[in-house]
């Protein structure tokens, strides 16, 4: 606790979180749930609040998960974290949910923390007030995310009769529109990135970009990230599943679905290439060229040259940033932009149902699942390759 002089020689008190505890610092997989905040001008009240915050800080630092009082918001959150619905969420989503539950729990009310309030007593006006306060403290996006998490927890709690409805966090009318959409990487940027990665001796990153851009794969699958508590044995792309010039088999990490992507189109009797006439043209020549440069091995395809092991998220991000900077590529370019760019290119080629290649189950969240087939994947790849070749020919004729 730190005193500070304010107007009129009065003294106000502040509780300051140590710099070593600021996000993204974690203890036992959790960010610090306690943030710096003013404690007011009453010394006795400030000391009481500071002692409470210090206790929460110590619990986080030591990994203590004391059993919360029955019926409190904190107890409800603890119940949800042990629920199957929470455990089924992806690793990153669970981290986000937990961080925002911590923010809500640790939010300081006049006499107590929000987490210590009885869940059954939370009403719509309390939810609105909490949202406005969180927005003022953390910003609109975090405030909206906290309300989304609370709404999910209360929905499950109402279903299992932990609390009675209606949901105080429902129908709040909160709308969040991304200021910047997911930027699509262009083929020119994709080509320059791969060229620069090869020049810097990072062929694995050039190959990763090709898998993501050409086959519309998620970053987590391309690199095969290993998340705590998840089986990563089948996440990623393996040499054993790649048959050059024929097919690429893969498993979707998010859905668990398996796909086979044909690497050749239908035979083209009018082609000047004998192979294309006999067995069909190559649909992803850039991808196969990168795989060939990497040199066939065993096990996981995208491996960090420095360690001989899979990249973790930090290593992949730093390698990507290094290549992007060396190539002079836009600062707004992201790893996920390769997948978005490939999908955009398919759309430009007139292929609007990209599920057969991307592995998405639905066109929209409300539509029914329509299983992707190898035939659709071959058709989509053929149309896309035709589009790329035609565009290149038009560029040369100008």
N, C-alpha and C positions, 0 to 999 in steps of 0.2 A: 504494500500500500504506500502511496506517495502523496504527500501534501503539496498543494500548489496555491499560491496567493491569487486571488481574483479581485474584482473591483471592490473598492472600499476597504482594502486590507483584510477582507474576509479570507478564510481558508477553505478550500474544497479538497476532497480526497479522491484519489484515483487508484484503481487496481490495474497493474500493468503485467501483461503476459510476457514472460522472458522471451528474448529473441530466438533462443534455441527451440522454443516450443511452437513457433509460428508455422503455419502450413507452408510447404507440404510435409513438415516433420511429422512422423508417426511414432506411436508406441503400441506394440502388439496389434498392428494393422489398423489403428484408428488415429485420425487427426485429433489434435487437442480440442475438446468440446467447449473450452472456456476461453473467451476473448476479453481483451482489455475493455474496461468500461468505467464511467464515473460512479462514485459512491455517495456523492452528496456532500453536504457541509456539516452534518451532525456526526461528531466523532464516534460516539457509541454505536450508532447505526452503521457507520462506515466500517468499523471494526468487525461487527457481526457479519456483514456482507462479505468482507474480505476473508474472514475465517471460513465461510461457506465455500467461496470460490477456491481458496487454497485447498480445502478438502477434496473438491472435485478435481483439482489439478493433480493432487497426489494420487488419487484413484487412477487417473489416466496414466500418469508417469509410471506407476507400479503395476499397471494392468489389473487393477482390482475391479471386479464387477460385483459390487455388493447387491444383494437381492433387494429390488425396489419395493416400496410399500404397496401392498395389494390394492388394486383399483386405481392406481395413479397412471398418468400418461406414460411415465417411464416404464411402469410394469407392462402396459399395453404394448409399447414398442419392443420390450424384451420378449413378450409372447410372440409378436409378429416375426422377430428375427429367428425364432425357433420353428416357425411354420414352414411347411413344404413350399408354399407359394413364394416365400422369400428365398429359400434355398434353390429354387428352380431358376431364379434370375441369373443373368450372366455376372461374371466376376466384377466387371467395372460398374455394372448397375448396382450390385450389392454395396460396393464401396460408396457410391453416390448416395444411395438410400440411407446407409448408416450415418454418413457425415451430416445429412440434413436432419435425421432424427436427433442426432447429438445437438445440432443447432437449436432445434425446437425445445429439447429437454433443458438445455442450459440457458434458455432465454430468461432474463431476470425480470420478474414482476415486482410490484411494490414490496411485498413481504416474503416472497418465495420464488423458486424457479418454476417455469411452466411445467417441467417434467414431474413436479411434485403435486400438481393439482390433480384432483380426481377426474378421471376421464369421463365419467358419467355426467359431470357437471359442465362440460364444455359445450357451449351453444354457438349458434351461427354468429352472434355479435362478438363472441370471444375469438372465433376464427378470423373474422374480418379485422379485428384490432391487432391480432398477432401478425397477420399478413402485412398490414401497414407498418408495423414496427420493424419487422424483418426486412422489408423493402428499404426503410430508412437506414437500417444498419448494414445490410449486405447487398442491396441493389435489387432491381425488379426480377432478374433471372433467378437468383437464389431464392428470393421470396416466393416466386411462383413454384419453383421446384419443391420447396418445403411444403407448400400446400398440396401439391400433387402427391407427395409421399404420405402426408397425413390422410388425405382422402382415400388412398389405397389401404392404409392400415385400418381406418375406421370401417371401410366397406367389408373387409375380411372379419373384423371384430363383430360387426352387426350380424353377418352370416352365421358366426359361431356363438352368438348371444353373449359375447363378452361385454358389450354395451348395447343400448337400445337405439333404434333409429329415430328420426332421420339423421343422416350424416351431416354434421355441422360444417364439414369442409366441402360438401357437394354444392354444385350450382353457384359457385362464387363469381362466375363471370370473368375469370382471369384469362386473358389472352396474351400469349407470347408469340411474337413474330420475329424470327431471326433477322438481324440487321443485314447479315451477309449470308447468302445461301452457300451450300457446299460447292466450292469453286471447281469447275471441271478443268482438268489438265488437257491441253490441246495435244494433238499428235506431234506437232513441231516441238513443244516443250518436252514431251515424253521422249522423243528422239534425242534431243540435246542432253537430257538428263542421263540417258543410257550411255551416250558417247562420253560424257564427262566422268561417269562412274567407272567406265572401263579405263579411261586415261589415269584415274587416281588409284587404280588397282583394286577396285571394289566391284568385281564382276557379279558378286552375289546380289548387290543392290540393283544392278542393271537387270538381272534376271527377275528379281522381286518385282520391279516396276513392270516388266513385260507380263508376268503372270497376272498382276492386278489389272493392268490396262487391257490386255487382250482377252482374258477370260473373266473379267469383272469380278475378281475375288476380293474378299474383305482382307484388310491388313492383318487382322489376327490370324487368319488362315494362311496367308502368304508366308508369314514368318513363323507360324506355329507357336505363338507365345504360350508359355507354360504358366497357368494361373494356379494359385494355391487352392487346394480343395477340388480341383478339376482334373480329369484324366486327359492328358495332352498327348497320349501315345499315338492317337490317330489324327490329331490336329495338324494341318499343314499339307505339304506336297512331298511325295516320296518318289525316288527314282524307280522303284519297283512298279509304280502305277503308270509310268510314262513309256509308251511304245512309239518311238520316233516315226513321224509321218503317218500314224494310224490313230492313236487315241490317247487321251489323258483321263484317268479315273481319279475321282476326288471325293472327299467327304466334307459337307458343310458343317463347320464348327458350331454355328448358331442353331441350326435346325436338326443336325444329325443326318440329313438326307444325303444319299450317295448319287453321284452323277458320273456319266461318261460323256466326255466332249470329243466328238470326232475331229481329227486334225486334217482330213481331206474332204473336199466336196464331192458331188456326184461327177462321174466321168463326163468330160467335155469333148465331144467328137470334133469340134471346130478348133480346138487349141493347137498351137504350134509346139507345145510341150508333149512329148510322147507319154510321159508319166501322167500328165493331166488327162490325156485321151484315154489312157488305160485304167487308171484308178482314181482319177479326180485331182484337181489342183490343191496345193497346200493352202489351208485357210488361215494359218497363223505363222507365216514364215519368219517374222521378226522374233516371235517368241521362241521358235525352235532354234533360231540362230543364236540367241542368248543362252539357251540350254546347252547347245553344242560348244559354245565358248567356255562355259563353266566346266565342262569335262564330266562325263558321266561317272557317278560314284554310287554309293549305297546309302540307304536311309533318307534322311531329310534333305531336300534339295537346297533350300536357302540356308546357308551356314556362314556365320561370321568368319572371314578369313583370318582374323587376328586370334580367335579363340578356338576355332574348329568346332564350335557348338552353335546352337540356335541363338539368334539375336534375342535379347530381351527388349522391352519397349524403349527403354532409355537409349540403348545402343543403336537401335534402328532409327530413332528420331535424330540422334546426333550425327549418324552417318548420312542420313537424308539431308539435314541442314548443311553439312559440309559440302556435299555435292551440289546442292542448290546454289549455295553462295559462290562456289568455284565456277559454276556455269552462268552466273548472272541471271538466274531465273527469278520470277516474281516472288516477293516475300510472302504473298498470300497463297502460294502453291503449297499443297499439303500431301501427305502420303495417301490419304483417302481420296484425293483428287484424281489419282490414276483410275480408280474404279469408276468414278463419276464420269471421267472423260471418255472412257471406253463405252459406257452406257449411252452417253450423248452421241458418240459417233455411230453407234448402232441405230439410234433414233434418226440421225441424219440420213442413214442409208435406207430408211423406210421400214425398219424393223421396230415395231412399237411394243410387241410382247417379247421382252428380253428374258423371260424367266428360264427358258431352256438353256441359256448360257450363264446367266447370273446366279441361278439357283434360288431366286425369290419364289416364295410360294404363291403370293398374290400380287395382282396389279395394284390394288388398293387394299387397305386394311379391312374393308367391309365386304370384299368379294370372296367367293369360295375358292378353295384350293384347286388348282388345275395342274396336274402332274406334268412336269417337263419331260420331253422325250428326246432320244438321240436324233430322230428325224428332224425335229424342230431346231435342235442345236446345229445340225448340218446346214439347214436352210438359212438360219440366221448368220452363221459364219460365212457362207457363200455370198450372201447379199452384201455383207459388210466388206469382204475382200474385194468384191467387184467395185464397190463404192470407192475404196481406197485407191485402187488402180486407176479408175476413171478420173478421180480427182488429180492424181499425180500426172496423168497424161494431159489433162487440160492445162495444168500449170506449165508443162514443157512447151505446149503449143503457143503460149502467149509471147 
